[in-house]
Amino acid sequence: MTTIGFIGSGNIGGTVARLAVAAGQDVVLSNSRGPETLQDLVGELGPHARAGHPADAAAAGDIVVVTVPFKAYGDAPAEPLAGKVVIDTTNYYPQRDGHFPDLDAATVTSSELLQRHLTGARVVKVFNNIFFRHLGSLARPAGAPDRTALTIAGDDADAKRAVTDFLDTIGYDTVDIGTLADSWRVQPDTPAYGAPYGSFDDPAGTPADAAEVRAAVAAARR
């Protein structure tokens, strides 16, 4: 049984936690406000869930999901994440996060900055380009004709295999788009950001298979 740690437990984190628990996995939730603020979510998820501090989630997780506002990426605890597979769901929104000159100049991606901070961790970009309601509603069993694909990007092949297996477990196929440097192809304002999975006005979303997702990724331009 895999344990998934969560540093951040908001819309995306909570949705991934629900999918993980439904697949029979244990989850350790955390946020910046303390474990007592997560008791409602823990109660909803049941005995496979518990709450702790970010360092607890980092230590417990076989895979750890960092799902915080990008401006807080430096708060992720680097030491307990060394050697871990880390899923990065973050997006850079200057209007919320303030300006990061290297990101504004497109000389680096947000996931590369997280990887630099988490020395020794193995970062894989996932979940950043899908609306959380669509993420919750589009999961399908393996082999389903309307199964949706999610993008991944990372520099470590073994980490990407582990994340691919995790995504399969929670109901998704995978499209590998390359390295963390390539993750700009699914950042905000690209064709693969949100659109393949349907309108934000429709909470059910629209299934998008691997071919559709690959076409959207290929259409990205800097």
C-alpha positions in Angstrom: 0.0 0.0 0.0 1.3 3.4 -1.0 1.1 6.4 1.3 0.6 9.8 -0.3 1.7 12.9 1.6 0.2 16.3 0.9 1.9 19.6 1.5 -1.2 21.8 0.9 -4.7 20.3 1.1 -6.9 22.7 -0.9 -8.9 22.1 -4.0 -6.4 20.1 -5.9 -4.8 18.4 -2.9 -8.2 17.5 -1.4 -9.3 16.1 -4.7 -6.2 14.0 -5.2 -6.6 12.7 -1.6 -10.1 11.6 -2.3 -9.1 9.7 -5.4 -6.2 8.1 -3.6 -8.3 7.0 -0.7 -10.9 5.6 -3.1 -8.1 3.6 -4.6 -7.2 2.1 -1.2 -4.2 4.3 -0.4 -3.3 6.0 2.8 -3.0 9.8 2.9 -1.3 12.2 5.3 -2.6 15.8 4.9 -1.0 19.0 5.9 -1.3 22.8 5.3 0.2 26.0 6.6 -2.6 26.5 9.2 -2.1 23.3 11.2 -3.6 19.8 11.4 -6.6 20.9 13.5 -8.0 22.8 10.4 -8.1 19.6 8.4 -10.3 17.5 10.7 -13.4 17.9 8.5 -11.5 16.5 5.5 -9.9 13.7 7.5 -13.4 12.8 8.8 -14.8 12.7 5.3 -11.9 10.5 4.0 -12.1 8.1 6.9 -9.5 5.7 8.4 -7.1 5.9 5.5 -6.5 9.6 6.3 -4.7 11.5 9.0 -3.5 15.1 9.4 -0.2 16.4 10.4 2.4 19.1 9.7 4.2 19.5 6.4 7.2 17.7 7.7 5.0 14.8 8.8 3.5 14.5 5.4 6.9 14.7 3.8 8.3 12.0 6.0 5.3 9.7 5.7 4.7 9.9 1.9 6.1 7.4 -0.6 4.9 10.1 -3.0 4.4 13.6 -1.8 2.2 16.2 -3.5 3.3 19.8 -3.1 0.1 21.8 -3.9 0.6 25.3 -2.5 0.4 28.8 -4.0 3.6 29.1 -6.0 4.8 32.0 -4.0 5.1 29.6 -1.0 7.1 26.9 -2.8 10.1 27.8 -0.7 8.2 26.7 2.4 8.2 23.0 1.3 10.5 21.2 3.7 13.6 20.2 1.7 15.3 17.9 4.1 12.6 15.3 4.6 11.8 15.3 0.9 15.3 14.3 -0.2 15.1 11.2 -2.2 11.3 11.3 -2.5 9.1 11.4 -5.6 7.4 14.9 -5.4 4.4 15.8 -7.4 4.3 19.5 -8.2 0.9 20.9 -9.0 1.8 24.6 -8.7 1.2 27.4 -11.3 2.8 30.8 -11.4 0.3 33.6 -11.4 2.1 36.9 -11.1 -1.0 38.7 -10.0 -1.2 36.4 -7.0 2.4 35.4 -6.4 4.3 38.6 -7.2 6.9 38.7 -10.0 9.7 36.3 -10.3 12.1 37.8 -13.0 13.4 34.4 -14.3 9.8 33.2 -14.8 8.8 36.4 -16.4 11.7 36.1 -18.8 10.9 32.4 -19.5 14.5 31.4 -18.7 13.2 28.7 -16.2 10.0 27.0 -15.3 8.2 27.1 -12.0 8.9 23.3 -11.6 12.6 23.8 -12.1 12.6 26.4 -9.3 10.9 23.9 -7.0 13.4 21.2 -8.0 16.3 23.6 -7.2 14.8 24.2 -3.8 14.1 20.5 -3.1 17.7 19.3 -3.5 17.7 15.6 -3.8 14.0 15.2 -4.4 12.6 13.9 -7.7 10.0 16.4 -8.9 7.3 15.5 -11.4 4.9 18.1 -12.7 1.3 16.9 -12.7 -2.3 18.1 -12.1 -1.5 21.8 -12.7 -3.5 22.1 -16.0 -6.8 20.5 -15.0 -9.7 22.1 -13.0 -10.1 20.4 -9.7 -13.7 19.5 -10.3 -12.8 17.9 -13.6 -10.0 16.0 -11.9 -12.5 14.6 -9.5 -15.2 13.7 -12.1 -13.1 12.4 -15.0 -11.4 9.4 -13.3 -12.2 6.1 -15.0 -11.1 2.5 -14.5 -8.2 1.2 -16.6 -9.5 0.2 -20.1 -12.5 2.5 -20.0 -13.2 3.8 -23.5 -13.6 7.4 -22.2 -10.5 7.4 -20.0 -8.7 10.7 -19.7 -5.0 11.4 -19.9 -3.0 13.7 -17.7 0.4 15.2 -18.6 3.6 14.6 -16.6 7.0 16.2 -16.9 10.1 15.4 -15.0 13.9 14.8 -15.1 13.9 11.4 -13.4 12.7 8.4 -15.4 12.0 6.3 -12.3 10.0 9.1 -10.6 7.9 9.4 -13.8 7.2 5.7 -13.8 6.1 5.9 -10.1 3.8 8.8 -10.9 2.4 7.0 -14.0 1.6 4.0 -11.8 -0.1 6.3 -9.3 -2.1 8.1 -11.9 -3.3 4.7 -13.3 -4.3 3.7 -9.8 -6.5 6.8 -9.4 -8.1 6.5 -12.8 -6.0 8.3 -15.4 -3.7 7.6 -18.4 -0.5 9.5 -18.8 1.1 11.7 -21.5 4.8 12.3 -20.9 5.7 15.7 -22.2 9.4 15.6 -21.3 11.6 17.3 -18.7 10.8 20.0 -16.2 12.2 22.5 -18.7 9.4 21.3 -21.0 6.6 21.9 -18.5 6.0 25.4 -19.9 3.9 23.6 -22.5 1.1 23.1 -19.9 1.5 26.3 -17.9 -1.3 28.9 -17.8 -2.3 30.4 -21.1 -1.3 27.4 -23.2 -3.7 25.2 -25.2 -3.3 22.3 -22.8 -4.1 24.4 -19.8 -7.7 23.4 -18.8 -9.2 23.4 -22.3 -8.8 19.7 -23.2 -10.9 18.8 -20.2 -13.9 21.0 -20.9 -15.3 24.3 -19.7 -14.8 25.5 -16.2 -18.6 26.1 -16.2 -19.2 22.4 -16.5 -18.3 20.6 -13.3 -18.4 17.2 -15.0 -15.8 18.1 -17.6 -15.1 16.4 -20.9 -12.9 13.2 -21.2 -9.7 13.8 -23.2 -7.7 10.9 -24.4 -3.9 10.8 -24.9 -4.1 11.8 -28.5 -6.2 14.9 -27.7 -3.9 15.9 -24.9 -0.8 15.4 -27.0 -2.2 17.6 -29.7 -2.9 20.4 -27.2 0.6 20.1 -25.8 2.1 20.3 -29.3 0.2 23.5 -30.1 1.9 25.4 -27.3 4.0 28.4 -28.4 6.3 30.7 -26.4 
